[in-house]
């Protein structure tokens, strides 16, 4: 059993910032085969899209719409990641999901809502 838990969402005004966190726990025999962890988002009527990923070697990849504004990072515990979101825009409004890819399987959290509105 693997648990993926996101936190840090909320309501913020345009131009503001938020920091999301994602903690993975559970079956270490699964988790240790981590390939990437990342953030995806989905807004009503749209497909889930890539926000950012980070590999076990800390290589990063970003979706085009967030490059230069969002930063993904990992702390000393490599099964915890963060998403620092700056200069937020109304179009960033979505449910943000954390993903652990391990052993060619994806493990998803339940998501955290981010709303950017004045």
C-alpha positions, 0 to 999 in steps of 0.5 A: 500500500502506497499513500500519496498526500497533497497539501497547501492549496487554497485561494490566492489573488492573481500575482500571489504565491502558494507552496504545495507539498506532497508526502509519499509513505507506505510500502518501502518495497514499492517506493524505493523503485521511484522513477519520478514524482511530479505535479499534474493539474486538472480544471473542469472540462479539461484533461489532466496536464503536466505541471512539473516532474522531478526524477530520483536524480533531481532532474526537472521538467516543466509544462510550458505554461508554468515555466519560469513561474513554478519550481519543483523541489525535493527535500532530504527525504526524497519521497517528499516534494514541493511545488513553489508557485509564483505569479499565479494567474486565474488560468492556474486554477485547478485541482493539483495532483501529486504522482509517484511513478514507481516500478512503471506504475502511477500512484496518485493523491486525491488532489488539492484545490488551487483557486486564483481569483480576485 
